[in-house]
Amino acid sequence: MASGKEDRIIHVLAVDDEEPFRRLLQKELSRKGFTVDTASRGDEALLKLRENAYDVVLLDILMPGIDGLSVMKELGPDPAAPPVIVITGKATVGTAVEAMKSGAYDYLTKPYKLDELEIVIHRAVEVKRLRYRTTVVEQELVRKEEGSEFIGESPALTEVKTLINRVAPTDSTVLITGESGTGKELVANMIWRLSSRGSRPFIPLNCATFTEALMESELFGHVKGAFTGAHQNRYGIVEAADGGTLFLDEIGEIPLSLQAKLLRFLDSGEFRRVGGNRTLKADVRVIAATNKDLDARVRAGTFREDLFYRLKVFALVVPPLRQRKEDVRALTEFFVARYSGRLAKRVTGLDAESLRRLEEHSWPGNVRELENAIERAVILSDSETVRITDLSLPGRSGAHPMQGDTSAMLQEMEATHIRKVLEETGWNQTRASNALGINRKTLYLKMKKYGLGSR
């Protein structure tokens, strides 16, 4: 896909019943670097707006048949409709006020100055982009992982960092594989931060959190009436990520029925909202991740081979923690500092026996398991140093006599607290994850663990 630069071509639809004026607009704006399409009537304009993606509409008010005000009222309910700049030679205070009430971005009268029109077009397009990104960010965005770098300097991790630095400046699609809990989202985050799109949106989507019916809507959006419950038009996250990076976590869970549409988007940047017939376009870099064996899924016929190879332009494997044992000490120190701060406890480190036990453990749950173990240990610690009795790892001696009961009790307390926060935030997972101080993916995993569904 394109590089996400700010100087992308702006597509303009000029609507006016006077042919000389349409020709003049097309000639002048084309010389300024815009691409211009024209329509002579309101109904023709609405048809073109349904079939094509425009960045801005230049609209006359007084036209035979469907006039400009009617066109704006038709576009009004669609949050993704392009901004409208009214240009008319028959201006009155009343028509100007009515046009602005109907949603026009600005109002110019003939004769206009070309330089002024060019400035207004650029402003209208930029305001529209900012508005829809802000709306989607407020409602849908998953919060970024805390921290922006891997902790540790093991050879396995150093190799991963080298690959990240090489692929980040490109716009290539990246497929990140690795076991659960290794930090695949952190890799995606690092690639985004080091890329030319680092100042643009980074939007994660966990493909396992949605039903097949809702997945396409979440990705590409939907139009009003597309399905039961679709009461209004809705953006997909590809539009929110325009110019930025889209991270598709657990890509192996994407429904087979949606894979062809995702492939088309990867190849061309084009997509359609559910229930819509207008082809839209977004400039997005895609990074995907999975802990599944996609080769096996391709052989089983549950994952398209062409999509697999399209995603695998640059493959990056995140090593499990058991292959980077040299990093356990640094990770432990990092998590102790994090949770002693969060829990307002004065825990500064681990004793030698505890650290040795952590370095010997196989860590089937990888870094996530280590983080959880340290969080529990900090909670249980009654001194400045975590002792072996504070750890709850399988196969160790010296366990707390009530360790099993304590662990169950802590989990019950955590589940109760999460449910309380979800209820207070109206089961809005983004707001709840912010209140809990965790990312949305972690919240989803905890809700799944404790069987917490919406009301």
C-alpha positions in Angstrom: 0.0 0.0 0.0 0.9 3.6 -0.1 3.3 5.2 2.3 0.9 7.2 4.4 2.3 10.6 3.4 0.3 13.8 3.9 0.4 14.8 0.3 -2.0 12.2 -1.1 -4.3 13.3 -3.9 -7.7 14.8 -2.9 -10.7 13.6 -4.8 -13.3 16.3 -5.4 -16.9 16.1 -6.7 -18.1 19.4 -8.2 -21.9 19.6 -8.5 -23.4 22.5 -10.5 -26.1 22.8 -13.2 -24.0 25.3 -15.2 -21.7 23.4 -17.6 -19.2 26.3 -18.1 -18.7 26.5 -14.3 -18.2 22.8 -14.0 -15.6 22.8 -16.7 -13.9 25.8 -15.1 -13.7 24.1 -11.7 -12.4 20.9 -13.3 -9.7 22.7 -15.2 -8.5 25.0 -12.3 -8.5 22.4 -9.6 -6.8 19.8 -11.8 -4.0 22.2 -12.3 -3.7 22.4 -8.5 -3.2 18.7 -8.2 -6.8 17.6 -7.3 -8.7 14.9 -9.2 -12.1 16.3 -10.1 -15.4 14.5 -11.0 -18.5 16.5 -11.9 -22.3 16.2 -11.7 -25.0 18.4 -13.1 -27.9 17.4 -10.9 -28.5 16.4 -7.2 -29.7 12.9 -8.1 -26.6 12.4 -10.3 -24.4 13.6 -7.4 -26.0 11.2 -4.9 -25.5 8.3 -7.3 -21.8 9.1 -7.7 -21.4 9.5 -4.0 -22.8 6.0 -3.4 -20.5 4.5 -6.0 -17.2 6.4 -5.4 -15.2 7.7 -2.5 -14.7 11.5 -2.5 -12.8 13.6 -0.1 -14.9 16.8 -0.5 -18.0 18.0 -2.4 -18.4 21.4 -4.0 -22.1 21.9 -4.2 -24.4 24.4 -5.8 -27.7 25.2 -3.9 -30.2 26.0 -6.6 -30.5 23.2 -9.1 -33.4 21.7 -11.0 -34.8 18.5 -9.4 -33.0 17.6 -6.2 -31.3 20.8 -5.0 -28.2 21.2 -2.9 -29.9 21.4 0.5 -31.7 18.1 -0.3 -28.4 16.5 -1.2 -26.9 17.6 2.2 -29.9 16.3 4.1 -29.5 13.0 2.3 -25.8 12.9 3.3 -26.3 14.2 6.8 -26.9 10.8 8.7 -23.7 9.3 7.2 -20.7 10.1 9.5 -18.4 9.1 6.6 -19.9 11.4 4.1 -17.4 13.9 2.6 -17.5 17.5 3.8 -19.6 19.9 1.7 -18.4 23.3 0.5 -21.3 25.3 -0.9 -20.5 27.5 -3.9 -23.3 29.6 -5.4 -23.9 32.8 -7.3 -27.3 33.3 -5.8 -26.4 33.9 -2.2 -28.7 35.1 0.5 -28.4 35.2 4.2 -31.2 32.6 4.4 -29.6 30.1 2.1 -26.2 30.5 3.8 -27.7 29.9 7.2 -29.8 26.9 5.9 -26.7 25.4 4.2 -24.6 25.6 7.4 -27.5 24.1 9.5 -27.6 21.3 7.0 -24.0 20.5 7.6 -22.0 22.5 5.1 -18.4 23.0 6.1 -18.1 26.4 4.5 -20.0 28.7 2.1 -18.4 30.6 -0.8 -20.0 32.9 -3.4 -19.3 33.3 -7.1 -16.9 34.8 -8.2 -14.6 33.1 -5.8 -10.8 33.3 -5.5 -9.1 30.0 -6.6 -6.4 30.3 -3.8 -9.2 30.7 -1.2 -11.1 27.7 -2.5 -7.9 25.6 -2.4 -7.3 26.5 1.2 -10.9 25.8 2.2 -10.8 22.4 0.5 -7.6 21.4 2.4 -9.0 22.6 5.7 -12.3 20.7 5.1 -10.6 17.4 4.3 -8.2 17.7 7.3 -11.0 18.5 9.8 -13.0 15.6 8.5 -10.1 13.2 9.0 -9.5 14.5 12.5 -13.1 14.2 13.4 -13.7 10.6 12.4 -10.4 9.5 14.0 -11.3 11.2 17.2 -14.8 9.6 17.2 -13.5 6.1 16.7 -10.6 6.6 19.1 -13.0 7.6 21.8 -15.3 4.6 21.2 -13.3 1.8 20.0 -9.5 2.0 20.3 -7.6 -0.6 22.2 -5.0 1.1 24.5 -1.4 0.6 23.7 0.7 -1.7 25.7 2.7 -0.1 28.5 6.3 0.4 27.6 7.6 0.5 24.1 10.6 -1.8 24.2 11.5 -5.4 25.1 13.2 -5.9 28.4 16.4 -8.0 28.1 19.6 -8.4 26.1 19.6 -12.2 25.3 20.9 -13.3 21.9 17.4 -14.5 20.9 15.9 -11.1 21.8 18.7 -9.1 20.2 17.9 -10.9 16.9 14.3 -9.9 17.1 15.2 -6.3 17.8 17.5 -6.3 14.8 14.7 -7.6 12.5 12.3 -5.0 14.0 14.7 -2.2 13.1 15.1 -3.5 9.6 11.4 -3.9 8.8 10.0 -0.9 10.6 11.0 1.8 8.1 9.3 -0.1 5.3 5.6 -0.3 4.6 5.7 -4.1 4.3 3.1 -6.3 5.8 4.5 -8.2 8.8 3.3 -11.5 10.3 4.4 -12.0 13.9 4.2 -15.5 15.3 5.0 -16.9 18.7 3.5 -18.6 21.7 0.9 -16.9 23.9 2.4 -14.4 26.3 5.6 -13.8 24.4 4.9 -10.1 23.6 3.7 -10.1 20.0 1.6 -6.9 20.4 4.7 -5.3 21.9 6.6 -6.2 18.7 3.9 -4.6 16.6 3.9 -1.5 18.8 7.7 -1.2 18.4 7.4 -1.5 14.6 4.8 1.2 14.5 6.8 3.6 16.7 9.9 3.2 14.6 8.1 3.6 11.3 7.3 6.7 9.2 3.7 6.2 10.4 4.7 6.6 14.1 2.8 9.9 14.4 -0.3 8.4 12.9 -2.9 6.0 14.5 -1.9 2.6 15.8 -5.1 0.5 16.1 -5.1 -3.0 17.4 -8.0 -5.4 16.8 -8.2 -8.8 18.5 -9.8 -11.1 15.9 -10.9 -13.6 18.6 -13.1 -11.1 20.5 -15.8 -10.9 17.9 -18.4 -13.2 16.4 -18.2 -14.0 12.7 -21.2 -11.8 12.1 -19.7 -8.7 13.8 -16.1 -9.2 12.7 -16.6 -7.7 9.2 -18.6 -4.7 10.6 -15.8 -4.1 13.2 -13.2 -4.1 10.4 -14.9 -2.4 7.6 -17.9 -0.7 9.2 -21.6 -1.0 8.2 -24.4 1.1 6.7 -27.7 1.7 8.5 -30.0 -1.3 8.2 -27.3 -3.7 7.1 -28.4 -6.1 9.8 -30.5 -6.2 13.0 -29.2 -3.6 15.4 -27.5 -1.5 12.7 -29.4 1.6 13.6 -26.9 4.0 12.0 -23.9 4.1 9.7 -20.7 3.1 11.5 -17.0 3.5 10.7 -14.8 0.4 10.5 -11.3 0.5 12.1 -9.6 0.5 8.7 -11.0 4.1 8.2 -9.8 5.1 11.7 -6.3 3.7 10.9 -6.1 5.6 7.6 -2.5 6.8 7.2 -1.4 4.7 10.1 -1.0 1.1 11.2 -3.6 -1.7 11.8 -2.6 -4.5 14.1 -4.7 -7.7 13.6 -4.0 -9.9 16.6 -4.9 -13.6 16.6 -5.3 -13.4 12.8 -5.8 -17.2 12.7 -9.3 -16.6 14.1 -10.6 -14.5 11.2 -13.6 -16.2 9.6 -12.9 -17.9 6.2 -15.8 -15.9 4.7 -14.0 -12.7 5.5 -10.6 -13.7 4.4 -11.1 -12.8 0.7 -12.2 -9.3 1.6 -9.2 -8.8 3.8 -7.0 -10.1 1.0 -8.5 -7.5 -1.4 -7.9 -4.8 1.2 -4.3 -5.8 1.6 -3.8 -5.8 -2.2 -5.6 -2.6 -3.1 -6.6 -0.7 0.1 -10.2 -1.0 -1.1 -13.2 -2.2 0.9 -16.9 -1.8 1.3 -19.0 -1.4 4.5 -21.4 -4.2 5.3 -24.6 -3.6 3.4 -23.0 -0.8 1.3 -22.3 -0.7 -2.4 -19.7 2.2 -2.3 -16.1 1.2 -2.7 -13.9 3.1 -0.2 -10.2 3.2 0.2 -7.8 3.5 3.1 -4.0 3.8 3.3 -3.1 1.4 6.1 -0.1 -0.7 7.0 -1.1 -4.1 8.3 0.7 -6.0 11.0 -0.8 -9.4 12.0 0.0 -11.8 14.8 -0.9 -15.4 15.8 0.0 -18.1 18.1 -1.6 -20.7 15.8 0.1 -22.8 13.1 -1.2 -21.1 10.0 0.6 -23.6 7.7 -1.6 -26.4 9.3 -4.7 -24.3 8.9 -3.9 -23.7 5.2 -3.6 -27.5 4.8 -6.8 -28.0 6.6 -8.6 -25.6 4.4 -9.6 -23.1 7.1 -7.1 -20.4 6.1 -6.6 -19.2 2.6 -3.2 -19.9 1.2 -3.1 -16.6 -0.8 -3.9 -14.6 2.3 -1.3 -16.5 4.3 1.5 -15.6 1.8 0.2 -12.1 1.5 0.5 -11.6 5.3 3.8 -13.4 5.4 5.7 -10.8 3.4 8.0 -10.4 6.4 7.7 -13.1 9.0 9.0 -12.5 12.5 9.1 -15.2 15.3 9.1 -14.0 18.9 11.1 -16.5 21.1 9.5 -18.1 24.2 10.9 -17.1 27.5 12.5 -20.5 28.0 14.8 -19.6 25.1 15.8 -16.3 26.7 16.4 -17.3 30.3 19.1 -14.6 30.5 16.3 -12.0 30.5 14.4 -13.3 33.5 16.3 -11.2 36.0 15.7 -8.0 34.1 12.1 -8.7 33.5 11.6 -9.6 37.2 13.1 -6.3 38.3 10.9 -4.4 35.9 7.7 -6.1 37.1 8.6 -5.7 40.7 9.0 -2.0 40.2 5.8 -1.8 38.3 3.6 -3.6 40.8 5.1 -2.2 43.9 4.3 1.2 42.6 0.7 0.2 41.5 0.0 -1.5 44.8 1.7 1.2 46.9 4.0 -1.4 48.5 7.7 -1.0 49.3 9.0 -4.1 47.6 12.4 -3.6 46.0 13.4 -7.1 44.8 13.7 -10.8 45.3 15.9 -12.9 47.5 18.5 -15.2 45.9 16.4 -18.4 46.3 13.3 -16.8 44.7 15.3 -15.5 41.7 17.0 -18.9 41.2 13.5 -20.5 41.2 12.3 -18.1 38.6 15.3 -18.7 36.4 14.7 -22.5 36.6 11.0 -22.4 35.8 10.0 -23.5 32.2 7.5 -20.6 31.8 4.9 -22.2 29.6 2.9 -19.0 29.8 6.0 -17.0 28.9 6.4 -13.3 29.9 2.7 -13.0 30.8 3.0 -15.8 33.3 6.1 -14.2 34.8 4.3 -10.9 35.1 1.3 -12.5 36.8 3.6 -14.5 39.2 5.4 -11.3 40.2 2.2 -9.4 40.7 0.9 -12.1 43.0 4.2 -12.2 44.9 4.2 -8.5 45.5 0.6 -8.7 46.8 1.6 -11.5 49.2 5.0 -10.1 50.3 5.0 -8.6 53.8 8.6 -7.2 53.5 10.8 -5.3 51.1 12.0 -8.5 49.5 10.0 -11.3 47.8 10.7 -14.6 49.3 10.2 -18.1 48.0 7.0 -18.4 50.2 5.5 -15.5 48.3 5.8 -17.3 44.9 3.2 -19.7 43.6 5.0 -21.8 41.0 4.3 -25.4 40.4 6.7 -28.0 41.7 8.4 -25.9 44.4 8.8 -26.5 48.1 8.1 -24.1 51.0 4.7 -23.0 49.8 2.4 -21.0 52.0 0.2 -23.5 53.9 -2.8 -21.6 52.6 -1.4 -20.8 49.1 -4.1 -22.6 47.1 -6.8 -20.9 49.1 -5.1 -17.6 48.9 -4.7 -17.8 45.1 -8.4 -18.7 44.7 -9.4 -15.9 47.0 -7.3 -13.4 45.1 -8.8 -14.5 41.8 -12.3 -14.2 43.2 -11.4 -10.7 44.4 -10.0 -9.7 41.0 -13.1 -11.1 39.2 -15.4 -9.1 41.6 -13.4 -5.9 41.1 -13.4 -6.3 37.3 -17.2 -6.9 37.2 -17.7 -3.8 39.4 -15.7 -1.6 37.1 -17.4 -3.0 34.0 -20.8 -2.2 35.5 -19.7 1.3 36.5 -18.5 1.9 32.9 -21.6 0.5 31.3 -19.6 -2.6 30.1 -17.5 -0.3 27.8 -14.3 -2.3 27.7 -12.1 0.6 26.6 -13.2 2.8 29.5 -13.0 -0.2 31.9 -9.5 -1.1 30.8 -8.4 2.5 31.4 -10.0 2.5 34.9 -8.3 -0.8 35.7 -4.9 0.3 34.4 -4.6 -2.6 31.9 -4.9 -2.8 28.2 -8.1 -4.0 26.5 -6.6 -7.3 25.4 -5.7 -8.2 29.0 -9.2 -7.2 30.1 -10.7 -9.4 27.4 -8.5 -12.4 28.6 -9.5 -11.8 32.2 -13.2 -11.5 31.3 -12.9 -14.8 29.4 -11.1 -16.4 32.3 -13.7 -15.4 34.8 -16.8 -15.8 32.6 -17.7 -12.1 32.6 -20.0 -11.4 29.7 -22.0 -8.3 29.1 -25.3 -7.9 30.9 
